[in-house]
Amino acid sequence: PDRGPLCVGLTGALTEIANGHTTNLLSGLISESDLPGGLAAEGIMDVAATRTGLRVLYAESVVGALVNLPPGTSFTPTDNAAVRAQFGKLTAVIGGGNTVLADVGDADYSWAAVNQNLVPTQFPDANPSSMAVVGDTTYVADAGSNTVDAVNGRGQVQQLAFLPSSQRSDATPTCVAVGPGHRNLYIGQLAPFTGPGNGKVYRYNLATHKLSVWQTGFGAVDGCGFDGAGNFYAVEFQHAGFFPGRSGFGSGSGDIVKITPSGQRSLLGVGELNFPQGFATDGKGGIYVSNNSIFTATPAGPGGPTGEVVRVGP
């Protein structure tokens, strides 16, 4: 976010949490972060369960990573191989295998290059950030191309909708959720530099292909979803809005906005969530998010908070 140095390495992992214990299913995965570490950390962006295993979404795009290398620099051979194999990919993890299903990052980067006039100051760009799976179709929100995509069972990527930019910045969609009845997609946005309460949640109708603003008045949304009762949840990474800079992101005060089917709002986790991200529900009223999500357990921040998964609710 500060346009400073970016480190790439094989420190990512896919971890299962069961009965309070953690098990790495995959390790040595590609990840990247700014220096000294944490504020721009990316790697695996989202995980979803399917009938046969897991679907995994990776950040960035191969073309974007290679094009944006500073002149005269290159990745190490090992990192270069991992960048090409993982960045921007949608994969299936079944057993110990990790099979590429689609190259979403490069598809969106190419789309953004063709449509550079939409965000001329930032395009071409791609950064797949979130997904929702319905049958053989995976819906992806890309925070770089500002699109919502559909990836079919053959790995073909179709850009369904473009989220319009504000006067201050591009929309930066960070989460996508499928609504009750599988009729609509709901897309939350980071809304950088727009100030408190200017973030939106969009709704995309899968039958009419119409994109519209569904709810307004959010901070920086970085996770969303529904529970079994039809309540919608928007995870606010920062309640006051997203303003990255060289000193970091400012206040980490975040929360979860709950919206009932009748439209009533309430806040969860106020004063207890710091840079929360992601969303999951257990069907029993429990909501799960990551907390302190941009902090890392490295010598760069000794004694400080590190990332954790927390349960909010009964």
C-alpha positions in Angstrom: 0.0 0.0 0.0 2.9 2.4 0.5 4.6 1.5 -2.8 7.7 0.4 -0.9 9.7 -2.9 -1.1 7.8 -6.1 -1.5 9.1 -9.5 -0.5 8.0 -12.8 -2.0 8.7 -16.2 -0.4 7.4 -19.7 0.3 5.9 -19.1 3.8 2.2 -19.6 3.0 0.2 -22.5 4.3 -3.3 -24.0 4.2 -4.2 -25.1 7.8 -7.0 -27.1 9.2 -8.4 -26.3 12.7 -10.2 -29.1 14.4 -11.0 -29.5 18.1 -8.5 -26.8 18.9 -5.6 -28.3 17.0 -4.0 -27.1 13.8 -2.7 -29.3 10.9 -1.0 -28.0 7.8 -2.6 -29.5 4.7 -0.3 -27.6 2.4 2.8 -25.6 3.2 5.6 -23.8 1.4 3.1 -21.9 -0.6 3.7 -18.6 -2.3 3.1 -15.4 -0.3 4.2 -11.8 -0.4 4.4 -9.0 2.1 5.8 -5.5 2.4 8.8 -4.7 4.6 9.1 -5.0 7.6 6.2 -7.3 7.2 2.4 -7.7 7.6 0.6 -4.7 6.1 0.5 -6.0 2.6 0.6 -9.7 3.3 -1.2 -11.9 0.7 -1.1 -15.5 -0.4 -4.1 -17.8 -0.2 -7.0 -15.4 -0.2 -10.0 -17.7 0.3 -11.0 -21.3 0.9 -14.3 -23.0 0.3 -15.6 -26.5 1.0 -17.0 -28.6 -1.9 -18.5 -32.1 -2.1 -15.1 -33.6 -2.8 -12.6 -31.4 -1.0 -11.5 -27.8 -0.8 -11.4 -25.0 -3.4 -8.5 -22.6 -2.9 -8.0 -19.1 -4.3 -4.6 -17.3 -4.6 -3.9 -13.6 -4.9 -2.3 -11.6 -7.7 -1.6 -12.7 -11.3 1.5 -14.2 -12.9 1.6 -11.6 -15.7 1.0 -8.7 -13.2 3.8 -9.9 -10.9 6.3 -10.3 -13.8 5.4 -7.0 -15.5 5.7 -5.0 -12.3 9.1 -6.3 -11.3 11.5 -3.3 -11.0 14.0 -3.1 -14.0 17.0 -5.3 -13.4 15.4 -7.5 -10.8 14.1 -11.0 -10.8 12.6 -13.7 -8.6 14.9 -16.5 -7.4 14.4 -19.6 -9.5 12.4 -21.3 -6.7 10.2 -18.3 -6.1 9.8 -17.8 -9.8 8.4 -21.3 -10.2 6.0 -20.9 -7.3 4.8 -17.5 -8.7 4.0 -19.1 -12.1 2.4 -22.1 -10.5 0.2 -20.4 -7.9 -0.4 -16.6 -8.3 -4.0 -16.0 -9.4 -4.9 -19.6 -9.5 -8.1 -21.4 -8.5 -7.2 -24.9 -7.3 -8.9 -28.0 -5.9 -7.3 -29.6 -2.9 -8.4 -33.3 -2.6 -6.4 -35.5 -0.3 -2.8 -34.3 -0.7 -3.3 -33.1 -4.2 -3.5 -29.4 -5.3 -4.9 -29.2 -8.9 -5.2 -26.0 -10.9 -8.8 -25.5 -12.1 -8.5 -22.0 -13.6 -6.1 -19.1 -14.0 -8.4 -16.3 -12.7 -5.6 -13.8 -12.1 -4.3 -13.7 -15.6 -7.8 -13.8 -17.1 -8.7 -10.7 -15.1 -5.4 -9.0 -15.8 -6.0 -9.4 -19.5 -9.6 -8.1 -19.1 -8.3 -5.1 -17.2 -5.7 -4.4 -19.9 -8.4 -4.4 -22.6 -10.7 -2.2 -20.4 -7.9 0.1 -19.1 -10.1 3.2 -19.7 -12.3 2.1 -16.7 -9.6 2.8 -14.2 -6.8 4.4 -16.2 -4.6 5.2 -13.2 -4.5 1.6 -12.0 -5.4 -0.8 -14.8 -4.3 -3.3 -15.8 -4.5 -5.0 -12.5 -5.8 -8.2 -10.9 -6.0 -9.6 -7.4 -8.6 -12.4 -6.8 -9.8 -12.0 -3.3 -12.9 -14.0 -2.5 -15.1 -16.8 -3.8 -18.4 -18.6 -3.4 -19.1 -22.0 -4.8 -22.4 -23.1 -6.2 -22.3 -26.6 -7.9 -19.7 -26.5 -10.6 -19.5 -22.7 -10.7 -17.2 -20.7 -8.6 -17.9 -16.9 -8.3 -14.9 -14.8 -7.7 -14.5 -11.1 -6.5 -11.3 -9.6 -7.8 -10.1 -6.6 -5.9 -7.7 -5.6 -8.6 -9.8 -5.7 -11.7 -12.9 -4.7 -9.7 -14.9 -7.5 -11.3 -17.2 -10.4 -10.2 -16.3 -13.5 -12.3 -17.9 -16.8 -12.9 -15.6 -19.8 -13.4 -17.2 -22.9 -14.9 -16.3 -26.5 -14.5 -14.0 -26.3 -17.5 -11.9 -23.5 -16.0 -13.3 -20.8 -18.3 -13.4 -17.3 -16.6 -16.2 -14.9 -17.4 -16.3 -11.3 -16.0 -20.0 -10.9 -15.0 -19.9 -7.3 -13.7 -17.6 -4.4 -13.1 -18.0 -2.5 -9.8 -17.8 1.3 -10.6 -15.2 3.5 -9.1 -15.9 6.4 -6.7 -14.5 9.9 -7.0 -11.6 8.9 -4.7 -10.7 5.4 -5.8 -11.7 2.2 -7.4 -14.3 0.0 -5.7 -12.0 -2.9 -4.6 -14.4 -5.7 -4.1 -13.1 -8.0 -1.4 -15.9 -10.5 -0.7 -18.7 -12.3 -2.5 -21.5 -14.4 -1.0 -24.4 -16.3 -2.5 -27.7 -15.2 -1.1 -30.6 -17.4 0.0 -32.1 -19.4 -2.9 -29.0 -18.9 -4.9 -30.6 -16.1 -6.9 -28.2 -13.3 -6.1 -24.6 -12.6 -5.3 -23.7 -10.1 -2.6 -20.4 -8.2 -3.0 -18.7 -6.1 -0.3 -16.0 -3.5 -1.1 -13.0 -2.1 0.6 -13.9 1.4 -0.7 -10.4 2.9 -0.1 -9.9 6.6 0.8 -13.7 7.3 0.7 -14.1 7.8 4.5 -16.4 6.3 7.1 -19.8 5.1 6.0 -19.1 5.3 2.3 -18.6 1.6 1.6 -21.3 -0.4 -0.2 -22.6 -3.9 -0.6 -23.7 -4.6 -4.1 -26.2 -7.2 -5.3 -25.9 -9.1 -8.6 -28.9 -10.9 -9.9 -27.9 -14.1 -11.6 -31.0 -14.3 -13.7 -31.2 -10.7 -15.0 -27.4 -10.0 -14.7 -28.2 -6.6 -13.1 -25.8 -5.1 -10.6 -27.3 -2.7 -8.1 -26.4 -1.2 -4.7 -28.1 -3.2 -2.0 -26.9 -1.6 1.3 -24.7 1.4 2.1 -23.0 2.9 5.2 -20.1 0.6 5.7 -16.4 1.1 6.5 -13.8 -1.1 4.8 -15.5 -4.4 4.2 -13.2 -7.4 3.9 -15.5 -10.4 4.5 -19.2 -11.2 4.1 -21.7 -14.0 4.1 -25.1 -15.4 5.3 -26.1 -17.7 8.1 -28.7 -20.4 8.0 -31.4 -17.9 9.1 -30.8 -15.5 6.2 -29.0 -12.9 8.2 -26.2 -11.1 6.3 -22.9 -10.2 7.9 -20.3 -7.7 6.7 -16.9 -7.9 8.3 -15.4 -4.4 8.6 -11.6 -4.5 8.5 -11.8 -0.9 9.7 -15.0 0.7 10.8 -13.6 4.2 10.0 -12.5 3.4 6.4 -9.4 2.2 4.6 -6.5 4.7 4.5 -3.2 2.9 4.0 0.1 4.9 4.2 3.7 4.6 5.1 2.9 4.5 8.8 0.4 1.6 8.3 -3.3 1.5 8.1 -4.2 3.7 11.1 -6.8 2.4 13.5 -7.4 -1.3 13.5 -10.8 -1.0 15.1 -13.2 -3.3 13.3 -16.4 -5.1 13.8 -19.1 -7.2 12.1 -22.3 -5.6 10.8 -25.3 -8.0 11.1 -28.3 -7.3 8.8 -31.5 -9.3 9.4 -33.8 -10.2 6.5 -36.1 -7.3 7.6 -33.1 -4.9 7.3 -32.4 -4.3 11.0 -28.7 -3.7 11.8 -26.5 -4.5 14.8 -22.8 -4.6 15.5 -20.8 -7.6 16.8 -17.3 -7.6 18.2 -17.0 -3.9 18.8 -13.8 -3.1 20.8 -12.7 -6.7 20.5 -11.8 -7.0 16.8 -8.6 -5.6 15.3 -8.3 -5.7 11.5 -10.7 -8.6 11.2 -11.1 -10.4 7.8 -12.9 -13.3 6.3 -16.2 -14.9 7.3 -17.5 -18.4 8.2 -20.5 -19.7 10.1 -21.1 -23.0 11.8 -24.9 -23.0 11.4 -25.3 -22.8 15.1 -25.1 -19.1 15.5 -21.3 -18.9 15.7 -19.5 -16.5 13.4 -15.8 -17.0 12.7 -13.3 -14.3 11.5 -9.6 -13.8 11.5 -8.4 -11.2 14.0 -5.2 -9.1 14.0 -5.2 -10.4 10.4 -2.3 -8.2 9.1 0.1 -8.9 12.0 2.8 -11.5 11.6 4.7 -13.7 14.1 8.1 -12.5 13.0 11.0 -10.6 14.6 9.6 -7.5 12.9 7.1 -7.1 15.7 8.2 -8.9 18.8 5.8 -9.0 21.6 2.9 -7.7 19.5 -0.4 -9.4 18.6 -0.4 -12.0 15.9 -3.1 -13.4 13.7 -5.8 -15.6 15.3 -9.1 -17.1 14.4 -12.0 -16.1 16.8 -15.5 -17.1 17.3 -18.2 -14.4 17.7 -21.6 -15.3 19.0 -23.3 -17.8 21.2 
